[in-house]
Amino acid sequence: MDEDFNTPQAIAVLSEVVRWTNSYLDEPPQSPAVLSRLNDTFNVLGGDVLGIVTDTLIGEEPEGGLESRLVELLIRMRAEARGRKDFETADGIRERLREIGVELMDTAEGTTWKRA
């Protein structure tokens, strides 16, 4: 913001981007390319120009936060079920995590996860 410009108008445009994005998300299917451009526009205007948008999204938490600890707990419960050969419970935990956007990856070193 090296130059004097109409900040309220810039915030209004940012709000319009959010409003348009929300409307777009309500009408499937969405194009990943369009979503990427909307995200870029929001980040440039809100972050680079106005300095009010950070890299951390609302609702995101630092590593080791409550969400991470809960997923790790479910992974341990799944491992225990697998150890008892209760594959129905283990598969159910994996499926429910997948439904909420958590992808499990089983490796020789153990199970890891990421947001899908």
C-alpha positions in Angstrom: 0.0 0.0 0.0 2.7 2.4 -1.1 0.2 4.6 -2.9 -2.9 6.2 -1.6 -6.0 4.5 -3.0 -9.5 3.8 -2.0 -9.1 1.0 0.6 -12.8 0.6 1.2 -13.4 0.0 -2.5 -10.6 -2.6 -2.5 -12.2 -4.4 0.4 -15.5 -4.3 -1.4 -13.9 -6.0 -4.4 -12.4 -8.6 -2.1 -15.8 -9.2 -0.6 -17.3 -9.6 -4.1 -14.6 -12.2 -5.0 -15.6 -14.1 -1.8 -19.3 -13.8 -2.7 -18.8 -14.9 -6.3 -16.6 -17.8 -5.1 -19.3 -19.0 -2.7 -21.9 -18.9 -5.4 -19.6 -20.8 -7.7 -19.0 -23.5 -5.1 -22.8 -23.9 -4.8 -23.1 -25.0 -8.4 -21.2 -28.2 -9.2 -19.1 -29.2 -11.0 -16.3 -26.7 -10.3 -13.3 -26.3 -12.5 -10.0 -26.7 -10.6 -8.5 -24.0 -12.9 -11.3 -21.5 -12.1 -10.9 -22.3 -8.3 -7.1 -21.8 -8.6 -7.6 -18.4 -10.3 -10.1 -17.3 -7.7 -7.7 -18.3 -5.0 -4.9 -16.4 -6.6 -7.0 -13.3 -7.0 -8.1 -13.4 -3.4 -4.5 -13.9 -2.2 -3.1 -11.1 -4.3 -5.8 -8.6 -3.5 -6.2 -9.6 0.2 -2.6 -10.5 0.9 -0.2 -8.6 -1.4 -2.3 -5.5 -1.9 -4.2 -5.1 1.4 -2.1 -7.2 3.7 -5.1 -8.6 5.5 -5.0 -12.2 4.2 -2.3 -14.5 5.5 -1.1 -17.9 4.3 -3.0 -19.6 7.2 -6.6 -20.2 6.5 -9.2 -19.7 9.1 -9.8 -23.0 10.8 -6.3 -24.3 10.0 -4.3 -25.2 13.0 -0.6 -25.6 13.6 1.0 -29.0 13.4 0.1 -31.0 16.5 -3.2 -29.1 17.1 -6.4 -30.7 18.1 -7.3 -31.9 14.6 -3.9 -33.6 14.2 -4.1 -35.3 17.6 -7.6 -36.6 16.9 -6.5 -38.1 13.5 -3.5 -39.7 15.2 -5.8 -41.2 17.9 -8.0 -42.7 15.2 -5.0 -44.0 13.4 -3.8 -45.7 16.6 -7.3 -47.2 17.1 -7.3 -48.5 13.6 -3.9 -50.1 14.2 -5.2 -51.8 17.3 -8.2 -53.1 15.4 -6.0 -54.4 12.7 -3.8 -56.1 15.3 -6.9 -57.9 16.6 -7.7 -58.8 13.0 -10.9 -56.7 13.3 -10.7 -55.5 9.7 -14.3 -54.3 9.6 -13.6 -51.7 12.3 -10.2 -50.8 10.7 -11.7 -50.4 7.3 -14.6 -48.4 8.8 -12.2 -45.9 10.4 -10.3 -45.5 7.1 -13.6 -44.9 5.2 -15.0 -42.4 7.7 -11.7 -40.5 7.7 -11.8 -40.5 3.8 -15.4 -39.2 3.9 -14.3 -36.1 5.9 -11.2 -35.5 3.7 -8.4 -37.4 5.5 -6.4 -39.8 3.3 -4.4 -42.5 5.1 -1.3 -44.0 3.6 0.0 -47.3 5.0 3.8 -47.8 4.8 6.3 -50.2 6.2 7.1 -47.5 8.8 3.5 -47.0 9.8 0.4 -45.1 8.8 0.6 -41.4 7.8 -2.1 -39.1 6.7 -2.8 -35.9 4.7 -5.8 -33.8 3.9 -7.4 -35.1 0.7 
